[in-house]
Each structure stands twice: as C-alpha cells, then as structure tokens.
Amino acid sequence: MKIVQAVHSFPPSHGGIEHHSYHLSRELCEAGNEVTVITAWDRGTLKDENISGIRVIRHYSLDFPVFSSARLPIGAFYSLLRQDADVYAAHGYGSIMPLFASVAALLKRKPFVFTLHGYPEMKGSRGRLLHKFYKIFIAPVFLGIAKKVIVVSEKEALKIGKEVKKDKIIYIPNGIEDEFNAKMDISDKNKITYVGKLNEDKGIDSLIRVFARIRDKYPDLVLKIVGKDYGAKKKLEELARSLNVYPIFSEVPYKKMHYIYSDSKVVVLPSRYEGFSLVWLEAAASGRAMFSTPVGEAVKFYEQIYDENAAFFLFNNEDELEKKLLLFLENPEKYADIISRAKYITKEEYSWKNVAYQTLNVYKEVI
C-alpha cells in the first residue's frame, strides 16, 4: 500500500506528534508498505531524504509563535497533489497539514484519515481568536472529508465528537520503543526531569515554583528541563532566577532520550492539556515515577498501570505536586513494587507494531 502522511514537523524535531508519525511510518514500512511523509523543513535537515525506509519531503515554512503546530509549509499542498497514494493521512489539530492533505485526497479521489493527538486549549486573546478561526473555517473541512478520525485519547474523543460524527472515531493509543528500559535502581539519581516542548501550555512554571519549595529539604536535587523552546524559555529562566533556582535546560536527540529517563530520579509532566502523552509511556517503561496532571488519557492510563495507587502520581495544583513529590522523595523504596508493575504493564500492553497494525486496518477499511 502507498501511504502519504502529512505532519507539521518530523524528526529530528522532538515532540509527541513528530515521534508518533515517525514510529507509525517506520512500522508501516517494515510491514511492506511504501510511506511518504510531507512536512516542514527544519534547520539541519535535507529537503528530500530517506529515514528508516520512509521518504521524507520537506518544505520551507512560515512559522507562527502562537502554537508549535502553527506552521505553513510553502509548496506542501502541491507536493501532496503530486503523490500517487492509496490513502492520505494527517496528524495534529491546529496544523494546516490536515487541510492540505484532505483537499489533496479529495481532488485525487483517495480516502483521507485524520489523527487527533490532543485538543488544544489556547491561552490569550490572540490564541483564542486563531483557535476559533481554525475551528470555524479549517477543521470542518478536513473533518468533513475524513473517512475516519483516529484519536490517541478517548477523553479527547469526547471533545472532537462535537465536530465530527461519532461513527468516524476510532481509538488507537500511542506506543513505546524497546530502548526505554532503564535499570530500576534510582538511589544514585538526583534529577527531577521535565520532558516536552517549552511552551505556556506545558505548565513548566508550576514545576519550577514547586522545585524552589522542596529544594531546601533536598539540596542535592537538580531540576532538568528537556525540550525545544517554543517561546517560553526566556520567561522560565527569568522565573527560575527570581526564585534562586537554576535548572539545566537542554535539547536532546530523540534517539538519546532513553538516557534522560535513565538519569532521572523522577519525571514530572505539569501540562494544562494532553491527549495521550508519550512521556507517560517513556517514563513508565523506563521504570521511573511519573507525576502528571490528570489531563487527557492520564487518569485511565494511570489506573491501568498503577491500579489503586494512581492517585499517588496525579496532581491538580502546585500544592498537591509538592506534597506527592515529598512523599516519594522521603521513601522511594516504598514505591518500588508499584513502579516495577507499571513498567511491566506498559512494555507488555503498548508497542508501535501494534499501533501500526491497528492503523493499517483503518487504512484498509477506508480504501
């Protein structure tokens, strides 16, 4: 089968959508399909290259700072029209790529499948205005053309269900790679780690404030913030300095991300919204305590891997995060069996091969 994937960004750029589309495409290729990815160009990448059997065609883009997926790859629509595909697919609500891919599919008389990774909740008047414009004028077009809408979070499906017929929606969660398999011993680890994009929706400011409050009790702790800056880094650095906190900021190639988890004592994701975060999977599979806000699919996933102990790892505000982090830091051995169980379940239940198999069945159905 010839498959075209349209996405606003692709590895080596780091992010949940980027790596979902990469691992899905790689597994589809390994299953004998021909996959072409149309995406935006990033510095240091080639315009046309082969990555793990995937043909990646990149286009220069106009990037807007409001949201990480707000990119306009010039020439991407015409590139999509030139493809000889059996099915067109696109990723990410808030991106222009689903519109381009859906219209190209319509003109080529081919089926189109959209994947929703998260339903953004824009902050600020400009962000809300752009979101409203997108919801009224852009989303109805590609959601109307889509034969199926894949969601990685059942909770997000309830939101998109207001915009698309429910019989179009199919739930397929994210997957995890074998590389995330760190040793369980954390006695020599001292890092509290955040992994993800640096934007206002990720709530990293909350983590910095909490770290400042617990640092006096645990002076050896280090706060590490790993991810690409999407406009929030300067404010975060200013906040940290005002609290006499000096986090380590870094960007790490995804192929080395398993080292980040291995070097962490605990991982925190204070996001204001998520669909099904890859960070949950990566941290759990790496045998690390994973604290998160109860966004997207978090509650259901945490109840699956942590069972009746899920509440120990979910927090709604800074006070709860501080309390639950301190409980863990005071006696991490108490959590060892809980985390070990979560690691086993995550690695057993989630795999990219399974995600690709389910997705391929959706493609076959619409064809």
C-alpha positions in Angstrom: 0.0 0.0 0.0 1.2 3.5 -0.8 0.6 5.8 2.2 1.2 9.6 2.5 1.5 11.1 6.0 1.2 14.9 6.3 2.5 16.4 9.5 3.7 19.9 10.5 7.0 18.6 11.8 9.0 15.4 11.8 12.2 14.0 13.5 14.8 15.1 14.2 12.4 17.7 15.6 11.2 16.4 19.0 7.6 16.2 20.1 4.7 13.8 20.6 3.2 14.2 17.2 6.5 14.1 15.5 7.5 10.8 17.1 4.1 9.2 16.7 4.2 9.9 13.0 7.8 8.6 12.8 7.3 5.3 14.6 4.0 4.7 12.9 5.6 5.3 9.5 8.6 3.1 10.3 6.4 0.2 11.4 4.2 0.6 8.3 7.4 0.5 6.1 8.6 -2.6 7.9 5.2 -4.2 7.2 5.9 -3.8 3.5 4.1 -0.5 2.8 5.5 2.5 0.9 5.3 5.6 3.1 6.0 9.2 2.1 5.9 12.0 4.7 5.3 15.6 3.7 6.4 18.0 6.3 8.1 21.4 7.1 11.8 21.9 6.7 13.9 22.4 9.9 17.4 23.6 10.1 20.0 20.9 9.5 17.6 18.6 7.6 17.5 17.7 3.9 14.7 18.6 1.6 14.3 15.1 0.4 15.7 12.2 2.4 15.2 8.6 3.4 14.8 7.9 7.2 14.3 4.3 8.2 12.8 3.4 4.9 10.5 6.5 5.0 10.7 9.0 2.2 10.6 12.4 3.8 9.9 15.5 1.7 10.4 18.8 3.5 9.3 22.3 2.5 10.3 25.7 3.8 7.7 27.1 6.1 6.3 30.3 7.7 6.2 29.6 11.4 3.9 31.4 13.8 4.8 31.6 17.6 1.3 31.2 18.9 1.3 27.4 18.8 4.0 24.8 17.9 2.0 23.3 15.0 1.2 26.7 13.5 3.5 26.3 10.5 2.7 27.0 6.9 5.0 24.8 4.7 5.1 26.5 1.3 4.7 24.1 -1.5 3.4 21.2 0.7 -0.1 21.2 -0.9 1.3 20.9 -4.4 3.7 18.2 -3.2 0.7 16.3 -1.8 -1.1 16.6 -5.1 1.9 15.0 -6.9 1.8 11.9 -4.8 0.5 8.6 -6.1 -1.0 7.3 -2.9 -3.7 4.8 -1.9 -4.5 6.7 1.2 -3.8 10.2 2.6 -3.3 10.7 6.4 -2.5 13.7 8.5 -1.8 14.5 12.1 -2.5 17.3 14.6 -5.5 19.6 15.3 -4.2 23.1 14.9 -2.0 22.4 12.0 -2.7 23.4 8.3 -1.4 20.0 7.1 -4.8 18.1 7.6 -6.4 20.7 5.4 -3.8 20.4 2.7 -3.9 16.6 2.9 -7.7 16.3 2.9 -8.2 18.6 0.0 -5.5 16.8 -2.0 -7.1 13.5 -1.2 -10.5 14.8 -2.3 -9.1 16.1 -5.6 -7.2 12.8 -6.2 -10.4 10.8 -5.2 -8.5 9.0 -2.5 -9.6 8.4 1.2 -8.3 10.6 3.9 -7.7 9.7 7.6 -7.0 12.3 10.3 -5.3 11.5 13.7 -6.1 13.7 16.7 -3.3 13.8 19.2 -4.8 16.4 21.5 -7.4 19.2 21.5 -5.5 22.4 22.2 -6.8 24.9 24.7 -5.4 28.3 23.6 -4.4 31.0 26.1 -4.6 34.7 25.4 -6.9 36.7 23.2 -4.9 36.2 20.1 -4.6 32.4 20.7 -8.3 32.1 21.3 -9.1 34.1 18.2 -6.9 31.9 16.0 -8.3 28.8 17.6 -11.9 30.0 16.9 -11.0 30.8 13.3 -9.4 27.3 12.8 -12.4 25.6 14.4 -15.0 27.5 12.2 -13.2 27.7 8.9 -10.5 25.0 8.7 -11.4 22.0 10.9 -14.9 21.4 9.4 -13.3 21.0 6.0 -10.8 18.2 6.9 -13.1 16.6 9.4 -15.9 16.5 6.9 -13.6 14.9 4.2 -12.1 12.4 6.7 -13.4 8.8 6.3 -12.1 8.1 9.8 -10.7 10.1 12.7 -8.2 8.2 14.9 -7.8 9.5 18.5 -5.0 8.6 20.8 -7.1 9.6 23.8 -10.7 8.6 24.5 -11.2 11.7 26.6 -10.1 13.9 23.6 -12.6 12.0 21.5 -15.4 13.5 23.6 -14.2 17.0 22.6 -13.8 16.3 18.9 -17.1 14.4 18.9 -18.8 17.7 18.9 -17.3 18.4 15.5 -17.4 15.1 13.8 -19.8 12.1 13.5 -19.0 9.6 16.3 -19.1 6.7 13.9 -16.0 8.1 12.3 -13.9 8.0 15.5 -11.5 5.1 16.3 -9.4 4.9 19.4 -5.7 3.8 18.9 -3.3 4.8 21.7 0.4 5.7 21.4 3.2 3.1 21.6 6.6 2.8 23.2 10.0 1.6 21.9 12.2 -1.1 23.5 15.0 1.3 24.2 13.1 2.8 27.2 14.2 0.1 29.6 16.4 1.6 32.4 17.6 -0.1 35.5 15.2 0.3 38.4 17.8 1.4 41.0 17.5 5.2 41.5 19.5 5.5 44.7 22.3 7.4 42.9 19.9 9.7 40.9 19.2 13.3 41.8 17.3 14.8 38.9 13.7 15.9 38.7 13.1 15.9 35.0 10.6 17.5 32.7 10.4 16.3 29.1 8.4 18.1 26.3 8.0 21.3 24.4 8.8 24.6 26.2 5.5 26.5 25.8 3.0 28.0 28.2 0.5 25.1 27.9 3.0 22.7 29.5 2.9 24.3 32.9 6.7 24.2 33.4 6.4 27.4 35.6 4.5 25.4 38.1 7.2 22.8 38.3 9.9 25.5 38.8 7.9 27.0 41.7 7.4 23.6 43.4 11.1 22.8 42.9 12.0 26.0 44.7 9.8 25.0 47.6 11.3 21.5 48.1 14.9 22.3 47.3 15.9 23.4 50.8 14.8 20.0 52.2 16.7 18.2 49.4 19.6 20.5 48.4 21.2 17.8 46.1 18.3 17.7 43.8 18.7 19.1 40.3 15.9 20.3 38.0 16.4 19.3 34.4 14.1 20.7 31.6 14.5 18.8 28.3 12.8 20.0 25.1 12.7 22.5 22.3 11.9 26.1 23.0 8.6 27.3 21.6 8.7 30.8 23.1 8.6 30.1 26.9 12.3 29.5 27.8 13.1 33.2 28.4 10.2 33.6 30.9 11.0 30.3 32.5 14.7 31.3 33.0 13.6 34.7 34.5 11.1 32.9 36.9 13.8 30.5 38.0 16.3 33.2 38.7 13.8 35.1 40.7 13.4 32.0 42.9 17.1 31.4 43.0 16.7 28.2 41.0 19.0 27.3 38.1 17.5 24.5 36.0 19.5 22.6 33.4 17.9 23.4 30.0 18.8 21.1 27.1 17.6 19.7 23.8 18.4 16.0 23.2 18.0 14.0 20.0 15.2 11.5 20.4 17.4 8.5 19.9 19.2 9.5 23.1 16.1 10.3 25.1 16.2 6.9 27.0 19.4 8.2 28.6 17.5 11.2 30.0 15.0 8.9 31.8 17.7 6.6 32.9 19.5 9.5 34.6 16.3 10.8 36.3 15.0 10.1 39.8 11.5 11.2 39.0 9.7 12.7 35.9 7.0 15.4 36.1 4.6 16.5 33.4 2.6 19.5 34.6 0.7 20.1 31.3 -2.5 22.0 31.1 -3.7 19.7 28.3 -2.5 16.5 26.6 -4.1 13.7 24.6 -2.0 10.6 25.3 1.4 11.8 26.2 4.4 9.8 25.0 6.2 11.0 28.1 3.9 8.9 30.3 4.8 5.8 28.3 8.5 6.6 28.1 8.9 7.3 31.9 6.8 4.3 33.0 8.6 1.9 30.6 11.9 3.3 31.9 10.9 2.4 35.5 10.6 6.0 36.7 8.0 7.5 38.9 5.8 9.6 36.6 3.9 12.5 38.1 1.3 14.2 35.9 -1.7 16.5 35.9 -4.9 14.5 35.2 -5.2 15.6 31.6 -6.2 13.7 28.5 -5.9 10.0 29.0 -3.9 10.3 32.2 -6.4 9.0 34.7 -7.3 5.9 32.6 -3.7 5.1 31.8 -2.5 5.6 35.4 -5.3 3.4 36.8 -4.2 0.8 34.3 -0.5 0.8 35.2 -0.7 2.0 38.9 -4.0 0.4 39.8 -5.3 1.6 43.2 -2.1 3.7 43.6 -2.8 6.0 40.7 -3.7 8.9 43.0 -0.2 9.0 44.3 1.1 10.2 40.9 -1.6 12.6 39.8 -1.8 16.2 40.9 -4.2 19.1 40.2 -2.2 22.0 41.5 1.2 23.0 42.9 0.4 22.2 46.5 -0.6 18.6 45.5 2.6 18.2 43.4 4.8 19.4 46.3 3.1 17.0 48.8 3.3 14.0 46.5 6.9 14.6 45.4 7.9 14.9 49.0 6.2 11.7 49.9 8.1 9.9 47.2 11.5 11.5 47.9 11.2 10.7 51.6 10.8 6.9 50.9 11.2 6.0 47.2 11.7 2.3 48.2 8.0 2.2 49.2 7.1 2.9 45.6 9.5 0.3 44.0 6.9 -2.5 43.5 4.3 -0.1 42.2 6.7 1.4 39.6 8.0 -2.1 38.7 4.5 -3.2 37.9 3.8 -0.1 35.9 6.9 -0.7 33.9 5.9 -4.3 33.1 2.3 -3.4 32.1 3.5 -0.5 29.9 6.0 -2.6 28.0 3.6 -5.5 27.6 0.5 -3.6 26.5 1.9 -0.8 24.3 4.0 -1.3 21.2 4.4 0.7 17.9 4.0 -2.6 16.0 0.5 -3.0 17.5 -0.3 0.7 16.8 0.7 0.3 13.2 -1.3 -2.9 12.8 -4.4 -1.2 14.0 -3.8 1.9 11.9 -3.2 -0.2 8.8 -6.5 -1.9 9.3 -8.2 1.5 9.4 -6.5 2.4 6.1 -7.6 -0.8 4.5 -11.1 -0.2 5.7 -11.4 3.2 4.1 -9.8 2.1 0.9 
